[in-house]
Amino acid sequence: MDIIQTIVLALVQGLSEFLPISSSAHLILVPKISDWPDQGLSFDVVVHLGTLSAIVFYYRSLIKDLAVDFYYSAINAKSVGQSKLAWGIIIGTIPVGLSGLLFIEYIETNLRSVQVIAYSTIIFGLLLGFASWVNTNNKAPRETVGWVDVLFVGLMQSLALIPGTSRSGITITAGLLIGLSKKMSIKFAFLLSIPVITLSSMLVIVNLYNQPEQVDWSLMFLGFVIAGLSSYFTIVMFIKLLDTIGLIPFVVYRLLLGVLLLAL
């Protein structure tokens, strides 16, 4: 990797990780257009840790409250403050964790093609559009997450293992379909990303331990910083502009991106 590839791919990861547009589709498209070599597992881990640091920093106060309430809830065996949301994040992560353990080998072998990514980008983009329409016609969207919501969103998050689905996209879609408000759907989706990114990064680190790569630490640090800063900027702007632009522009973008991938 050179410095240009590092900057571009870190920006792609940072800008696309938390938008409902599929970061995997972009990380396939950009190197293909540029004819770049594979960036390697080490770089993937670093930029994902960059985006993880961004979401943790953005929700730092809430995460602190959730951790405290979760602790006292576990100690006292009763609901405390926002402990229900904390338990929901943990329980909602279980389906994707189990699905990953069961199907990751099949997915890596059979589903990581440009064609699969293109079709999933289009199909789940249309589903996001339908969910947005349902939410628009919902006169009383909810601001709280129940246990049925946790189960449904957690199961839907498992579909994010299919390349091109978009983890944030499918969890936001799930929240909208069950009647959560746009802001609550995004908040829960983003909080769910914290354990998912952490666990997936740990899994890749284990693979790196077994198959070590040569690493240029200066480029890795640059990728981490760029991914983190661009991801934080994306989170802030996405939430700030949500009421103004809605989700339909992302649906249109996904459809165009899917068609472009099929054309390639």
SVG drawing of the C-alpha trace seen along z (x, -y; Angstrom):
<svg xmlns="http://www.w3.org/2000/svg" viewBox="-51 -20 58 43">
<polyline fill="none" stroke="black" stroke-width="0.4" points="0.0,0.0 1.1,-3.6 -0.1,-6.8 -2.7,-7.6 -4.3,-4.2 -4.2,-4.5 -5.9,-7.9 -8.6,-7.0 -9.6,-3.6 -9.6,-5.1 -11.9,-7.8 -14.1,-5.3 -14.4,-3.2 -14.9,-6.2 -17.6,-7.9 -19.5,-4.7 -19.4,-2.6 -22.3,-4.3 -24.3,-5.4 -26.9,-2.9 -24.9,-2.4 -22.7,0.6 -19.0,0.0 -18.1,3.4 -19.6,2.4 -17.4,-0.7 -14.3,1.2 -14.8,3.6 -15.6,0.8 -12.8,-1.6 -9.8,0.9 -11.5,2.4 -11.8,-1.0 -8.3,-1.9 -6.7,1.5 -5.1,1.5 -3.9,4.6 -5.7,6.0 -5.1,3.8 -4.7,6.7 -6.3,7.7 -4.1,5.5 -5.4,2.3 -9.0,3.6 -8.6,4.0 -7.0,0.5 -9.7,-1.4 -12.5,0.5 -10.9,-0.4 -10.9,-4.0 -14.6,-4.0 -15.1,-2.2 -13.3,-5.0 -15.5,-7.6 -18.8,-6.0 -17.5,-5.5 -16.4,-9.1 -19.7,-10.4 -21.8,-8.4 -19.2,-8.6 -21.6,-10.1 -24.4,-7.7 -22.0,-4.7 -20.8,-5.7 -24.4,-5.9 -25.3,-2.5 -22.2,-0.8 -23.1,-2.1 -26.8,-1.2 -25.9,2.2 -23.5,2.9 -26.1,2.0 -28.8,3.9 -26.7,7.0 -25.8,6.7 -29.4,6.0 -31.2,8.2 -33.6,5.4 -33.9,2.6 -31.9,-0.5 -32.0,-3.7 -31.1,-2.8 -30.1,0.8 -32.8,2.2 -31.1,0.5 -27.7,1.8 -29.1,5.4 -30.7,4.9 -27.4,4.0 -25.8,7.2 -28.7,9.5 -29.2,7.9 -25.6,8.8 -26.0,12.5 -27.8,13.5 -25.1,11.9 -22.3,13.5 -23.8,17.0 -24.6,16.5 -21.0,15.4 -19.6,18.5 -21.9,20.8 -21.8,19.3 -18.7,17.1 -16.7,19.8 -19.6,20.3 -20.0,16.5 -16.3,16.0 -16.2,18.8 -19.4,18.2 -20.8,14.7 -17.9,12.3 -18.5,11.7 -19.2,8.3 -22.5,9.8 -23.7,10.8 -22.7,7.4 -24.5,5.6 -27.8,7.5 -27.8,7.2 -27.0,3.4 -30.1,3.1 -32.4,5.4 -31.7,4.0 -31.8,0.5 -35.3,1.1 -36.2,2.5 -34.8,-0.6 -37.0,-2.7 -40.0,-0.7 -39.2,-1.0 -38.7,-4.7 -42.2,-4.9 -43.7,-2.9 -42.1,-5.2 -43.3,-8.4 -46.9,-7.1 -46.5,-6.1 -48.3,-8.8 -46.8,-7.8 -43.2,-6.4 -41.7,-5.1 -38.7,-6.4 -38.1,-3.3 -36.8,0.2 -38.7,3.2 -37.5,6.8 -39.4,7.8 -37.7,4.9 -34.3,6.1 -34.9,9.7 -36.1,8.5 -33.4,6.0 -30.8,8.5 -32.0,11.1 -32.1,8.7 -28.6,7.6 -27.5,11.1 -28.2,10.4 -25.4,7.8 -23.0,10.8 -24.1,10.9 -21.7,8.6 -23.4,5.4 -26.2,5.5 -24.8,2.7 -24.9,3.4 -26.1,-0.1 -28.6,0.0 -30.3,3.3 -30.5,2.4 -32.0,-1.1 -34.4,0.6 -35.4,3.1 -36.0,0.3 -38.2,-1.6 -40.2,1.5 -41.2,2.1 -42.3,-1.5 -39.2,-3.1 -38.6,-6.7 -35.8,-7.5 -33.6,-8.9 -34.2,-6.0 -33.6,-3.5 -30.3,-5.2 -29.3,-5.5 -29.9,-1.8 -28.3,-0.8 -25.2,-2.8 -24.9,-1.5 -25.3,2.1 -22.3,1.4 -19.9,1.1 -19.9,4.8 -20.1,6.0 -17.1,4.0 -15.2,5.0 -15.9,8.7 -15.2,8.8 -11.9,6.9 -10.9,9.3 -11.6,12.2 -9.5,10.7 -6.7,10.0 -6.7,13.8 -6.4,14.6 -3.5,12.1 -1.8,13.8 -1.9,17.1 -1.0,15.5 1.2,12.5 1.6,9.7 4.3,7.2 3.0,3.8 3.9,0.2 2.9,-1.3 3.1,-4.9 0.5,-4.1 -1.6,-2.2 -1.7,-5.1 -2.6,-7.5 -5.4,-5.1 -6.7,-4.9 -6.8,-8.7 -8.4,-9.4 -11.0,-6.7 -11.8,-7.9 -12.1,-11.6 -14.1,-11.0 -16.4,-8.6 -17.1,-11.0 -17.9,-13.8 -20.2,-11.4 -22.1,-10.4 -22.5,-14.1 -23.8,-15.2 -26.0,-12.2 -27.9,-12.7 -28.0,-16.4 -29.4,-16.4 -31.7,-13.4 -34.9,-15.4 -34.0,-17.5 -32.9,-15.0 -34.5,-11.8 -33.3,-8.3 -34.5,-8.3 -31.3,-9.9 -29.4,-6.9 -31.9,-4.5 -31.4,-6.1 -27.6,-6.1 -27.7,-2.3 -29.7,-1.6 -27.3,-3.5 -24.3,-1.9 -25.8,1.6 -26.3,1.0 -22.7,-0.3 -21.4,2.8 -23.4,5.0 -22.0,3.0 -18.5,3.7"/>
</svg>
